Amino acid sequence: MTTPRGKPRILTPLADGQLVSDKPVLLPFMAPRLQGDCWPDGKIEISVWGCGKIASLTFSGWRGPFTYAPNRVEASGGGLYVAQSAPVLFLKGARLRTLVPSQRCAWWASTTKREPVERLGERRIARTGWGVVIAEQRPDGLFLSAGASIEEATRALDLTPEDVIAEANAYVARCDEMPEAAPLMRSMISQSLHAALSSIRQDAHGAFGGLAAGQAYSAPARTYYRDGYWTLQALLDRAPAAVRSQIELLARGIQPDGEAPSGVILTGPGQAEEWEKVRRTDPRIKEEHLRPGDWWSDHFDSPLFFILTIGDYIRATGDSAPMAVHWDKVVAIFNRYCALDVNGSGLPVKPNHDRDWADNVYRHGYVSYDIGLWIGALDVIVEYGAAIDGEIAAKAAAIAATARAAIDEALLQPGGTYADYGMKDDFVEDHLTLDSLTLLRYRAVSPERARTVLGKVEALLESRNNGDQPYGDWGVMCAFPPFKRPKDTRSKSAFAYRYHNGSDWPYLSGLYAEQRLLHGLAGAEYPLLRWWETCLEEGWMGAVEYFAPPWGRGSLLQGWSSMPAMAALAHKEKLRSAMN
């Protein structure tokens, strides 16, 4: 089947929200403990949250066509079904061929001696120093369980094949929140929402284990301030208890002076031991990860996301306890950013480093994205802090007013958009970015200005409207034109249209769609769906992290790529009106 643009799709959306392909494409899966990759023609890799990769298996594969849904693939003769209540999956109609324990829990770990695979009748047991996988052949297929210990892996085998299939089917139904939508939209909602729901992880004891950024961001296991924030937007109404627990985990990383790392490390014992060896000895990692629990210390946006998370949680639930419990941390963050206001404008100045979401770019000075977050955090302090400390709340209100009044002078460009970063007496990167829409989300600028900015985004960042970029109609660019000063970029972002330098990031496309819907503008379906069309065209199963021609994609099953589903579901009626 081809798209309206004439490019054939490897994956075709069905009326029920599933996807079908004649080819066996890679299916990433993720449940509270278990995660991995399945190639339906006969290979699977198994990992456990907090432990790392434990084993690889080969099995008798299935024949197409293959029908895909969240954590499930069905085919002629069988399929993959992933349980939710225990770290176990069922390969219906499959027979085990090989089981090989992993040599390392992650690419950075030292080589560890593996024990020989143990054989107990129809059961094979692969043991490593950080986890266990059990493969048990049953008459109707292959059971695979895993865990940090033999006890955890063995308990998971108490489920029957019928139990696992029922849990897998129930999870598919849980992700299907817009059954009335057309196949393309329905399938996007299902897979995008899956990215958020599957990010809710558990430890070996069944307690909350953090929001995973994605399947590929789990070694060492960690939870991020920014990734978690955009992921939890879809969870506030669906899993508020997980958001409350996420706040407690993030609080661990807030330092007395208000600093916070990019993420908080949540490894189990085996992986933690391996990671700490690397953190203490690798020169680059030691420099960036200053404390044992830090993932990349001192990120400029992380403390602001902590306050924003508390505010969003209170608005969604009415439970103001986190603000009272963590008020000392909120005040420390507030004071930290006040000290970065060098001229009384209310706008904090970012140091010249690569530590906010654009972590391949040395943004400095006034950064639109960070200023949007700052004003949003100030509003949270004003709204929910007055009952705790009226003086701090009043000071935050005054700074918020000053900052709002200063934004145009600091960052507004002649064309009506806001610069990415810089200061007028030094250097200004004046290109348009999607992440500058934080200024809109947190009402840092007027509605009239916001609509002007959204019009410019439509004209410049929607690739279908921008003839100055060379790749045609492929998605919504996160920045255009490319960065004009090469020394401000590094690694992947040093290349035009790659990573922070112009790729389509579905989480930012979701933010953009949300703002179009909030401001009553038509055209939200393009940022909601164009990235998903590319996934189907390329055979990328699941919500992709980012992509751009000719550079390819980032990781699959990325938590914050649930933002398009969140935007569509939160503004369902407006979306219908806009599309009609």
C-alpha positions as a Python dict, from the first residue, in 0.01 Angstrom:
ca = {
    (1, 'M'): (0, 0, 0),
    (2, 'T'): (127, 348, -82),
    (3, 'T'): (86, 675, 105),
    (4, 'P'): (-89, 980, -48),
    (5, 'R'): (263, 1097, -140),
    (6, 'G'): (322, 781, -345),
    (7, 'K'): (581, 613, -122),
    (8, 'P'): (503, 248, -41),
    (9, 'R'): (444, 153, 320),
    (10, 'I'): (615, -144, 478),
    (11, 'L'): (354, -131, 756),
    (12, 'T'): (-14, -71, 677),
    (13, 'P'): (-261, 52, 940),
    (14, 'L'): (-576, -155, 982),
    (15, 'A'): (-922, -39, 1084),
    (16, 'D'): (-872, -186, 1433),
    (17, 'G'): (-554, 15, 1495),
    (18, 'Q'): (-314, -270, 1437),
    (19, 'L'): (-45, -274, 1168),
    (20, 'V'): (18, -542, 910),
    (21, 'S'): (326, -625, 705),
    (22, 'D'): (431, -906, 477),
    (23, 'K'): (786, -853, 603),
    (24, 'P'): (906, -946, 954),
    (25, 'V'): (1004, -609, 1102),
    (26, 'L'): (1171, -557, 1438),
    (27, 'L'): (927, -529, 1729),
    (28, 'P'): (1060, -363, 2046),
    (29, 'F'): (866, -459, 2357),
    (30, 'M'): (861, -320, 2707),
    (31, 'A'): (664, -415, 3018),
    (32, 'P'): (710, -322, 3385),
    (33, 'R'): (1017, -546, 3419),
    (34, 'L'): (1079, -724, 3091),
    (35, 'Q'): (1199, -559, 2773),
    (36, 'G'): (1371, -656, 2451),
    (37, 'D'): (1358, -692, 2074),
    (38, 'C'): (1180, -956, 1871),
    (39, 'W'): (1247, -1042, 1507),
    (40, 'P'): (941, -1254, 1412),
    (41, 'D'): (1144, -1468, 1176),
    (42, 'G'): (1324, -1622, 1470),
    (43, 'K'): (1535, -1408, 1705),
    (44, 'I'): (1478, -1238, 2039),
    (45, 'E'): (1690, -1043, 2287),
    (46, 'I'): (1584, -1025, 2653),
    (47, 'S'): (1666, -757, 2911),
    (48, 'V'): (1531, -673, 3256),
    (49, 'W'): (1489, -319, 3389),
    (50, 'G'): (1772, -239, 3626),
    (51, 'C'): (1970, -547, 3524),
    (52, 'G'): (2054, -506, 3155),
    (53, 'K'): (2072, -750, 2868),
    (54, 'I'): (2067, -1111, 2989),
    (55, 'A'): (2034, -1342, 2688),
    (56, 'S'): (1972, -1385, 2317),
    (57, 'L'): (1763, -1663, 2171),
    (58, 'T'): (1678, -1803, 1836),
    (59, 'F'): (1356, -1991, 1771),
    (60, 'S'): (1151, -2130, 1487),
    (61, 'G'): (1005, -1818, 1334),
    (62, 'W'): (659, -1752, 1192),
    (63, 'R'): (534, -1687, 842),
    (64, 'G'): (377, -1362, 732),
    (65, 'P'): (168, -1165, 706),
    (66, 'F'): (254, -1024, 1050),
    (67, 'T'): (3, -820, 1249),
    (68, 'Y'): (154, -584, 1507),
    (69, 'A'): (11, -419, 1816),
    (70, 'P'): (173, -286, 2134),
    (71, 'N'): (391, -564, 2281),
    (72, 'R'): (230, -818, 2048),
    (73, 'V'): (279, -968, 1704),
    (74, 'E'): (58, -1237, 1554),
    (75, 'A'): (129, -1443, 1245),
    (76, 'S'): (47, -1768, 1075),
    (77, 'G'): (120, -2040, 1329),
    (78, 'G'): (170, -1826, 1637),
    (79, 'G'): (291, -1497, 1779),
    (80, 'L'): (457, -1303, 2059),
    (81, 'Y'): (261, -1210, 2373),
    (82, 'V'): (412, -1012, 2661),
    (83, 'A'): (268, -1030, 3013),
    (84, 'Q'): (221, -728, 3237),
    (85, 'S'): (205, -883, 3585),
    (86, 'A'): (535, -1073, 3567),
    (87, 'P'): (853, -1070, 3354),
    (88, 'V'): (745, -1343, 3113),
    (89, 'L'): (643, -1373, 2751),
    (90, 'F'): (498, -1649, 2536),
    (91, 'L'): (610, -1739, 2185),
    (92, 'K'): (308, -1928, 2060),
    (93, 'G'): (385, -2206, 1815),
    (94, 'A'): (763, -2159, 1850),
    (95, 'R'): (1039, -2398, 1941),
    (96, 'L'): (1369, -2301, 2097),
    (97, 'R'): (1680, -2335, 1886),
    (98, 'T'): (1957, -2159, 2078),
    (99, 'L'): (1993, -1976, 2411),
    (100, 'V'): (2308, -1769, 2467),
    (101, 'P'): (2375, -1572, 2789),
    (102, 'S'): (2504, -1217, 2737),
    (103, 'Q'): (2869, -1143, 2807),
    (104, 'R'): (2789, -792, 2932),
    (105, 'C'): (2489, -623, 3090),
    (106, 'A'): (2558, -321, 2864),
    (107, 'W'): (2814, -207, 2609),
    (108, 'W'): (3015, -20, 2873),
    (109, 'A'): (3041, -307, 3121),
    (110, 'S'): (3345, -529, 3169),
    (111, 'T'): (3333, -884, 3036),
    (112, 'T'): (3191, -1126, 3289),
    (113, 'K'): (3235, -1501, 3283),
    (114, 'R'): (2913, -1676, 3192),
    (115, 'E'): (2791, -1999, 3343),
    (116, 'P'): (2702, -2284, 3103),
    (117, 'V'): (2333, -2301, 3015),
    (118, 'E'): (2165, -2542, 3256),
    (119, 'R'): (1932, -2807, 3114),
    (120, 'L'): (1643, -2943, 3322),
    (121, 'G'): (1416, -3145, 3096),
    (122, 'E'): (1236, -2897, 2869),
    (123, 'R'): (1376, -2605, 3066),
    (124, 'R'): (1695, -2412, 2984),
    (125, 'I'): (1841, -2164, 3235),
    (126, 'A'): (2088, -1890, 3136),
    (127, 'R'): (2261, -1728, 3434),
    (128, 'T'): (2474, -1414, 3437),
    (129, 'G'): (2615, -1207, 3719),
    (130, 'W'): (2323, -964, 3687),
    (131, 'G'): (2019, -1170, 3588),
    (132, 'V'): (1859, -1494, 3478),
    (133, 'V'): (1656, -1606, 3174),
    (134, 'I'): (1455, -1928, 3170),
    (135, 'A'): (1333, -2079, 2842),
    (136, 'E'): (1078, -2355, 2888),
    (137, 'Q'): (942, -2552, 2595),
    (138, 'R'): (573, -2630, 2629),
    (139, 'P'): (347, -2819, 2389),
    (140, 'D'): (191, -2504, 2245),
    (141, 'G'): (499, -2284, 2237),
    (142, 'L'): (797, -2138, 2418),
    (143, 'F'): (781, -1963, 2755),
    (144, 'L'): (1052, -1709, 2837),
    (145, 'S'): (1087, -1557, 3181),
    (146, 'A'): (1357, -1338, 3328),
    (147, 'G'): (1455, -1165, 3648),
    (148, 'A'): (1728, -1027, 3866),
    (149, 'S'): (1732, -1363, 4043),
    (150, 'I'): (1636, -1723, 3978),
    (151, 'E'): (1348, -1675, 4222),
    (152, 'E'): (1200, -1384, 4024),
    (153, 'A'): (1235, -1568, 3693),
    (154, 'T'): (1087, -1890, 3834),
    (155, 'R'): (785, -1715, 3988),
    (156, 'A'): (699, -1569, 3649),
    (157, 'L'): (654, -1920, 3510),
    (158, 'D'): (346, -1964, 3729),
    (159, 'L'): (144, -1787, 3463),
    (160, 'T'): (-18, -2006, 3199),
    (161, 'P'): (-6, -1936, 2825),
    (162, 'E'): (-371, -1831, 2851),
    (163, 'D'): (-283, -1586, 3129),
    (164, 'V'): (-5, -1426, 2925),
    (165, 'I'): (-219, -1399, 2612),
    (166, 'A'): (-504, -1245, 2811),
    (167, 'E'): (-272, -987, 2972),
    (168, 'A'): (-117, -904, 2637),
    (169, 'N'): (-457, -858, 2472),
    (170, 'A'): (-581, -644, 2762),
    (171, 'Y'): (-278, -420, 2725),
    (172, 'V'): (-341, -376, 2352),
    (173, 'A'): (-699, -272, 2436),
    (174, 'R'): (-572, -27, 2700),
    (175, 'C'): (-361, 153, 2440),
    (176, 'D'): (-652, 178, 2194),
    (177, 'E'): (-806, 506, 2317),
    (178, 'M'): (-941, 644, 1991),
    (179, 'P'): (-1125, 352, 1829),
    (180, 'E'): (-1349, 587, 1633),
    (181, 'A'): (-1053, 736, 1444),
    (182, 'A'): (-940, 651, 1092),
    (183, 'P'): (-676, 375, 1073),
    (184, 'L'): (-374, 606, 1050),
    (185, 'M'): (-476, 817, 1350),
    (186, 'R'): (-599, 518, 1550),
    (187, 'S'): (-275, 328, 1503),
    (188, 'M'): (-68, 637, 1593),
    (189, 'I'): (-264, 686, 1915),
    (190, 'S'): (-221, 320, 2006),
    (191, 'Q'): (155, 307, 1951),
    (192, 'S'): (226, 655, 2084),
    (193, 'L'): (29, 594, 2403),
    (194, 'H'): (204, 258, 2438),
    (195, 'A'): (533, 449, 2461),
    (196, 'A'): (408, 633, 2772),
    (197, 'L'): (232, 344, 2943),
    (198, 'S'): (522, 104, 2894),
    (199, 'S'): (763, 357, 3040),
    (200, 'I'): (623, 284, 3389),
    (201, 'R'): (881, 44, 3531),
    (202, 'Q'): (910, -173, 3842),
    (203, 'D'): (1198, -298, 4052),
    (204, 'A'): (1252, -660, 4151),
    (205, 'H'): (1014, -621, 4446),
    (206, 'G'): (726, -480, 4242),
    (207, 'A'): (773, -120, 4358),
    (208, 'F'): (773, 175, 4117),
    (209, 'G'): (1105, 182, 3932),
    (210, 'G'): (1086, 512, 3744),
    (211, 'L'): (966, 630, 3404),
    (212, 'A'): (1204, 494, 3143),
    (213, 'A'): (1301, 734, 2867),
    (214, 'G'): (1279, 442, 2627),
    (215, 'Q'): (1381, 88, 2572),
    (216, 'A'): (1730, 192, 2457),
    (217, 'Y'): (1782, 420, 2760),
    (218, 'S'): (1798, 155, 3028),
    (219, 'A'): (2164, 72, 3078),
    (220, 'P'): (2226, 197, 3333),
    (221, 'A'): (1860, 212, 3427),
    (222, 'R'): (1771, 576, 3480),
    (223, 'T'): (1486, 821, 3474),
    (224, 'Y'): (1518, 1168, 3327),
    (225, 'Y'): (1373, 1500, 3439),
    (226, 'R'): (1292, 1624, 3086),
    (227, 'D'): (1205, 1297, 2911),
    (228, 'G'): (998, 1193, 3209),
    (229, 'Y'): (816, 1527, 3208),
    (230, 'W'): (698, 1502, 2849),
    (231, 'T'): (619, 1131, 2896),
    (232, 'L'): (406, 1188, 3204),
    (233, 'Q'): (183, 1435, 3019),
    (234, 'A'): (-7, 1128, 2895),
    (235, 'L'): (-1, 966, 3240),
    (236, 'L'): (-143, 1246, 3456),
    (237, 'D'): (-499, 1125, 3393),
    (238, 'R'): (-414, 758, 3341),
    (239, 'A'): (-156, 675, 3606),
    (240, 'P'): (-133, 961, 3858),
    (241, 'A'): (21, 736, 4124),
    (242, 'A'): (316, 674, 3892),
    (243, 'V'): (361, 1050, 3848),
    (244, 'R'): (357, 1097, 4226),
    (245, 'S'): (624, 828, 4263),
    (246, 'Q'): (826, 983, 3982),
    (247, 'I'): (841, 1309, 4177),
    (248, 'E'): (991, 1123, 4474),
    (249, 'L'): (1257, 962, 4256),
    (250, 'L'): (1349, 1291, 4091),
    (251, 'A'): (1373, 1460, 4430),
    (252, 'R'): (1676, 1239, 4503),
    (253, 'G'): (1879, 1423, 4241),
    (254, 'I'): (1808, 1780, 4352),
    (255, 'Q'): (2116, 1919, 4527),
    (256, 'P'): (2109, 2171, 4816),
    (257, 'D'): (2200, 2453, 4575),
    (258, 'G'): (1916, 2363, 4335),
    (259, 'E'): (2131, 2184, 4078),
    (260, 'A'): (2007, 1858, 3924),
    (261, 'P'): (2147, 1604, 3678),
    (262, 'S'): (1991, 1504, 3348),
    (263, 'G'): (1858, 1190, 3516),
    (264, 'V'): (1864, 976, 3829),
    (265, 'I'): (2022, 630, 3811),
    (266, 'L'): (1802, 340, 3930),
    (267, 'T'): (2010, 28, 3869),
    (268, 'G'): (1984, -306, 4045),
    (269, 'P'): (2285, -442, 4237),
    (270, 'G'): (2464, -620, 3952),
    (271, 'Q'): (2435, -341, 3700),
    (272, 'A'): (2508, -78, 3965),
    (273, 'E'): (2839, -242, 4051),
    (274, 'E'): (2943, -251, 3685),
    (275, 'W'): (2834, 110, 3622),
    (276, 'E'): (3018, 243, 3925),
    (277, 'K'): (3340, 84, 3800),
    (278, 'V'): (3301, 274, 3474),
    (279, 'R'): (3196, 598, 3642),
    (280, 'R'): (3504, 602, 3861),
    (281, 'T'): (3758, 506, 3594),
    (282, 'D'): (3650, 635, 3252),
    (283, 'P'): (3788, 993, 3217),
    (284, 'R'): (3497, 1133, 3014),
    (285, 'I'): (3224, 963, 3217),
    (286, 'K'): (3390, 1060, 3545),
    (287, 'E'): (3393, 1422, 3433),
    (288, 'E'): (3025, 1428, 3338),
    (289, 'H'): (2875, 1206, 3612),
    (290, 'L'): (2992, 1373, 3931),
    (291, 'R'): (2799, 1167, 4185),
    (292, 'P'): (2708, 794, 4196),
    (293, 'G'): (2334, 861, 4150),
    (294, 'D'): (2374, 1118, 3872),
    (295, 'W'): (2324, 1063, 3504),
    (296, 'W'): (2512, 1359, 3353),
    (297, 'S'): (2532, 1613, 3634),
    (298, 'D'): (2417, 1977, 3627),
    (299, 'H'): (2163, 2010, 3347),
    (300, 'F'): (2019, 2355, 3305),
    (301, 'D'): (1660, 2248, 3238),
    (302, 'S'): (1625, 1960, 3487),
    (303, 'P'): (1547, 2159, 3804),
    (304, 'L'): (1278, 2354, 3619),
    (305, 'F'): (1115, 2032, 3503),
    (306, 'F'): (1104, 1916, 3866),
    (307, 'I'): (890, 2217, 3960),
    (308, 'L'): (676, 2185, 3646),
    (309, 'T'): (612, 1817, 3723),
    (310, 'I'): (488, 1906, 4072),
    (311, 'G'): (262, 2176, 3929),
    (312, 'D'): (111, 1951, 3662),
    (313, 'Y'): (53, 1676, 3919),
    (314, 'I'): (-131, 1913, 4155),
    (315, 'R'): (-349, 2048, 3872),
    (316, 'A'): (-440, 1695, 3764),
    (317, 'T'): (-507, 1545, 4106),
    (318, 'G'): (-564, 1825, 4357),
    (319, 'D'): (-300, 1665, 4579),
    (320, 'S'): (-68, 1946, 4691),
    (321, 'A'): (146, 1731, 4920),
    (322, 'P'): (452, 1716, 4689),
    (323, 'M'): (490, 2094, 4699),
    (324, 'A'): (489, 2098, 5078),
    (325, 'V'): (719, 1797, 5108),
    (326, 'H'): (973, 1935, 4861),
    (327, 'W'): (935, 2307, 4925),
    (328, 'D'): (1299, 2340, 5034),
    (329, 'K'): (1409, 2199, 4698),
    (330, 'V'): (1170, 2428, 4510),
    (331, 'V'): (1311, 2731, 4693),
    (332, 'A'): (1669, 2620, 4626),
    (333, 'I'): (1590, 2593, 4254),
    (334, 'F'): (1416, 2932, 4257),
    (335, 'N'): (1717, 3097, 4421),
    (336, 'R'): (1956, 2927, 4179),
    (337, 'Y'): (1787, 3076, 3873),
    (338, 'C'): (1735, 3415, 4036),
    (339, 'A'): (2112, 3430, 4078),
    (340, 'L'): (2152, 3375, 3702),
    (341, 'D'): (1962, 3697, 3625),
    (342, 'V'): (2256, 3929, 3559),
    (343, 'N'): (2073, 4252, 3477),
    (344, 'G'): (1740, 4249, 3659),
    (345, 'S'): (1544, 4140, 3353),
    (346, 'G'): (1401, 3834, 3526),
    (347, 'L'): (1562, 3619, 3257),
    (348, 'P'): (1828, 3367, 3366),
    (349, 'V'): (2144, 3350, 3155),
    (350, 'K'): (2253, 3000, 3058),
    (351, 'P'): (2628, 2929, 3076),
    (352, 'N'): (2803, 2826, 2754),
    (353, 'H'): (2764, 2449, 2783),
    (354, 'D'): (2572, 2166, 2618),
    (355, 'R'): (2356, 2067, 2914),
    (356, 'D'): (1988, 2109, 2842),
    (357, 'W'): (1771, 1905, 2601),
    (358, 'A'): (1986, 2019, 2306),
    (359, 'D'): (2283, 1835, 2450),
    (360, 'N'): (2482, 1846, 2128),
    (361, 'V'): (2465, 2226, 2116),
    (362, 'Y'): (2654, 2485, 2323),
    (363, 'R'): (2362, 2718, 2377),
    (364, 'H'): (2430, 3019, 2594),
    (365, 'G'): (2287, 3350, 2702),
    (366, 'Y'): (1911, 3382, 2682),
    (367, 'V'): (1769, 3049, 2559),
    (368, 'S'): (1404, 3065, 2455),
    (369, 'Y'): (1335, 2704, 2552),
    (370, 'D'): (1480, 2742, 2902),
    (371, 'I'): (1313, 3079, 2959),
    (372, 'G'): (977, 2924, 2876),
    (373, 'L'): (1039, 2656, 3137),
    (374, 'W'): (1153, 2919, 3391),
    (375, 'I'): (837, 3124, 3355),
    (376, 'G'): (626, 2809, 3379),
    (377, 'A'): (809, 2716, 3701),
    (378, 'L'): (757, 3064, 3842),
    (379, 'D'): (384, 3034, 3779),
    (380, 'V'): (378, 2701, 3966),
    (381, 'I'): (547, 2864, 4265),
    (382, 'V'): (297, 3150, 4257),
    (383, 'E'): (-6, 2925, 4222),
    (384, 'Y'): (82, 2654, 4472),
    (385, 'G'): (348, 2809, 4695),
    (386, 'A'): (156, 3101, 4842),
    (387, 'A'): (-1, 2882, 5112),
    (388, 'I'): (346, 2771, 5221),
    (389, 'D'): (550, 3091, 5193),
    (390, 'G'): (368, 3402, 5075),
    (391, 'E'): (688, 3605, 5053),
    (392, 'I'): (855, 3363, 4809),
    (393, 'A'): (535, 3336, 4603),
    (394, 'A'): (506, 3716, 4583),
    (395, 'K'): (869, 3745, 4475),
    (396, 'A'): (811, 3478, 4207),
    (397, 'A'): (507, 3666, 4078),
    (398, 'A'): (705, 3988, 4046),
    (399, 'I'): (989, 3813, 3864),
    (400, 'A'): (746, 3639, 3629),
    (401, 'A'): (593, 3976, 3535),
    (402, 'T'): (936, 4131, 3480),
    (403, 'A'): (1051, 3835, 3273),
    (404, 'R'): (743, 3837, 3051),
    (405, 'A'): (795, 4207, 2985),
    (406, 'A'): (1160, 4151, 2892),
    (407, 'I'): (1126, 3857, 2651),
    (408, 'D'): (1054, 4056, 2335),
    (409, 'E'): (1346, 4290, 2387),
    (410, 'A'): (1579, 3999, 2453),
    (411, 'L'): (1471, 3745, 2191),
    (412, 'L'): (1204, 3866, 1946),
    (413, 'Q'): (1324, 3878, 1587),
    (414, 'P'): (1205, 4110, 1307),
    (415, 'G'): (1013, 3828, 1143),
    (416, 'G'): (798, 3771, 1452),
    (417, 'T'): (971, 3460, 1591),
    (418, 'Y'): (1195, 3413, 1894),
    (419, 'A'): (1566, 3348, 1864),
    (420, 'D'): (1700, 3014, 1975),
    (421, 'Y'): (1969, 3159, 2202),
    (422, 'G'): (2226, 3432, 2252),
    (423, 'M'): (2253, 3793, 2367),
    (424, 'K'): (2235, 4100, 2146),
    (425, 'D'): (2570, 4240, 2252),
    (426, 'D'): (2743, 3910, 2168),
    (427, 'F'): (2593, 3653, 1930),
    (428, 'V'): (2236, 3549, 1851),
    (429, 'E'): (2134, 3222, 1687),
    (430, 'D'): (1817, 3356, 1534),
    (431, 'H'): (1681, 3049, 1359),
    (432, 'L'): (1335, 2913, 1446),
    (433, 'T'): (1308, 2612, 1676),
    (434, 'L'): (1021, 2395, 1790),
    (435, 'D'): (1154, 2390, 2145),
    (436, 'S'): (1097, 2767, 2165),
    (437, 'L'): (727, 2677, 2185),
    (438, 'T'): (776, 2637, 2560),
    (439, 'L'): (726, 3014, 2556),
    (440, 'L'): (377, 2946, 2424),
    (441, 'R'): (298, 2645, 2642),
    (442, 'Y'): (370, 2836, 2962),
    (443, 'R'): (201, 3157, 2841),
    (444, 'A'): (519, 3361, 2850),
    (445, 'V'): (401, 3555, 2544),
    (446, 'S'): (64, 3693, 2437),
    (447, 'P'): (-191, 3482, 2245),
    (448, 'E'): (-152, 3715, 1947),
    (449, 'R'): (225, 3668, 1944),
    (450, 'A'): (177, 3294, 1989),
    (451, 'R'): (-40, 3269, 1677),
    (452, 'T'): (220, 3462, 1478),
    (453, 'V'): (489, 3220, 1591),
    (454, 'L'): (271, 2919, 1503),
    (455, 'G'): (218, 3061, 1155),
    (456, 'K'): (593, 3089, 1108),
    (457, 'V'): (642, 2733, 1231),
    (458, 'E'): (390, 2614, 974),
    (459, 'A'): (570, 2798, 695),
    (460, 'L'): (930, 2716, 790),
    (461, 'L'): (942, 2398, 999),
    (462, 'E'): (674, 2192, 827),
    (463, 'S'): (887, 2039, 554),
    (464, 'R'): (592, 2027, 313),
    (465, 'N'): (593, 2410, 305),
    (466, 'N'): (967, 2470, 303),
    (467, 'G'): (1123, 2449, -43),
    (468, 'D'): (1461, 2565, 89),
    (469, 'Q'): (1528, 2231, 258),
    (470, 'P'): (1627, 1958, 11),
    (471, 'Y'): (1426, 1651, 113),
    (472, 'G'): (1065, 1727, 20),
    (473, 'D'): (774, 1646, 248),
    (474, 'W'): (899, 1428, 534),
    (475, 'G'): (804, 1580, 874),
    (476, 'V'): (834, 1878, 1107),
    (477, 'M'): (1190, 2002, 1151),
    (478, 'C'): (1296, 2095, 1503),
    (479, 'A'): (1508, 2384, 1371),
    (480, 'F'): (1556, 2582, 1050),
    (481, 'P'): (1779, 2699, 903),
    (482, 'P'): (2065, 2488, 1040),
    (483, 'F'): (2289, 2638, 1308),
    (484, 'K'): (2496, 2915, 1155),
    (485, 'R'): (2799, 2886, 1384),
    (486, 'P'): (2965, 2541, 1357),
    (487, 'K'): (3155, 2575, 1684),
    (488, 'D'): (2825, 2578, 1872),
    (489, 'T'): (2746, 2220, 1769),
    (490, 'R'): (2904, 1882, 1822),
    (491, 'S'): (2851, 1513, 1744),
    (492, 'K'): (2528, 1433, 1556),
    (493, 'S'): (2405, 1793, 1567),
    (494, 'A'): (2710, 1912, 1374),
    (495, 'F'): (2533, 1791, 1057),
    (496, 'A'): (2251, 1988, 897),
    (497, 'Y'): (1906, 1831, 948),
    (498, 'R'): (2043, 1577, 1194),
    (499, 'Y'): (1944, 1544, 1562),
    (500, 'H'): (1902, 1892, 1720),
    (501, 'N'): (1993, 2049, 1386),
    (502, 'G'): (1662, 1983, 1213),
    (503, 'S'): (1536, 1628, 1273),
    (504, 'D'): (1170, 1554, 1336),
    (505, 'W'): (1128, 1477, 1708),
    (506, 'P'): (772, 1346, 1758),
    (507, 'Y'): (761, 1482, 2113),
    (508, 'L'): (818, 1834, 1979),
    (509, 'S'): (577, 1771, 1692),
    (510, 'G'): (323, 1679, 1961),
    (511, 'L'): (397, 2003, 2146),
    (512, 'Y'): (345, 2195, 1824),
    (513, 'A'): (17, 2014, 1749),
    (514, 'E'): (-102, 2086, 2103),
    (515, 'Q'): (-40, 2457, 2057),
    (516, 'R'): (-221, 2469, 1724),
    (517, 'L'): (-521, 2301, 1885),
    (518, 'L'): (-513, 2526, 2192),
    (519, 'H'): (-508, 2837, 1972),
    (520, 'G'): (-788, 2716, 1747),
    (521, 'L'): (-571, 2675, 1437),
    (522, 'A'): (-630, 2414, 1169),
    (523, 'G'): (-356, 2183, 1051),
    (524, 'A'): (-272, 1990, 1369),
    (525, 'E'): (-306, 1660, 1183),
    (526, 'Y'): (22, 1721, 1002),
    (527, 'P'): (248, 1727, 1311),
    (528, 'L'): (35, 1454, 1468),
    (529, 'L'): (63, 1213, 1178),
    (530, 'R'): (346, 1294, 937),
    (531, 'W'): (614, 1141, 1163),
    (532, 'W'): (399, 831, 1198),
    (533, 'E'): (357, 801, 822),
    (534, 'T'): (737, 798, 795),
    (535, 'C'): (753, 517, 1054),
    (536, 'L'): (509, 310, 846),
    (537, 'E'): (693, 386, 524),
    (538, 'E'): (1025, 276, 674),
    (539, 'G'): (896, -22, 874),
    (540, 'W'): (982, 133, 1212),
    (541, 'M'): (759, -45, 1460),
    (542, 'G'): (671, 188, 1745),
    (543, 'A'): (710, 552, 1845),
    (544, 'V'): (1050, 662, 1714),
    (545, 'E'): (1276, 904, 1905),
    (546, 'Y'): (1371, 1123, 1606),
    (547, 'F'): (1451, 1089, 1235),
    (548, 'A'): (1556, 1283, 929),
    (549, 'P'): (1665, 1205, 576),
    (550, 'P'): (1932, 1103, 500),
    (551, 'W'): (2035, 1029, 859),
    (552, 'G'): (1782, 766, 961),
    (553, 'R'): (1618, 727, 1300),
    (554, 'G'): (1692, 725, 1670),
    (555, 'S'): (1565, 459, 1906),
    (556, 'L'): (1220, 300, 1903),
    (557, 'L'): (956, 294, 2178),
    (558, 'Q'): (1057, 634, 2317),
    (559, 'G'): (848, 752, 2612),
    (560, 'W'): (821, 1121, 2527),
    (561, 'S'): (708, 1033, 2175),
    (562, 'S'): (371, 984, 2343),
    (563, 'M'): (318, 1361, 2316),
    (564, 'P'): (126, 1332, 1985),
    (565, 'A'): (-118, 1087, 2146),
    (566, 'M'): (-152, 1313, 2449),
    (567, 'A'): (-226, 1616, 2233),
    (568, 'A'): (-481, 1433, 2021),
    (569, 'L'): (-661, 1276, 2316),
    (570, 'A'): (-658, 1587, 2533),
    (571, 'H'): (-806, 1798, 2254),
    (572, 'K'): (-1014, 1537, 2078),
    (573, 'E'): (-1311, 1762, 2005),
    (574, 'K'): (-1095, 2048, 1879),
    (575, 'L'): (-905, 1801, 1661),
    (576, 'R'): (-1227, 1676, 1507),
    (577, 'S'): (-1338, 2033, 1436),
    (578, 'A'): (-999, 2129, 1293),
    (579, 'M'): (-989, 1824, 1066),
    (580, 'N'): (-1342, 1884, 946),
}
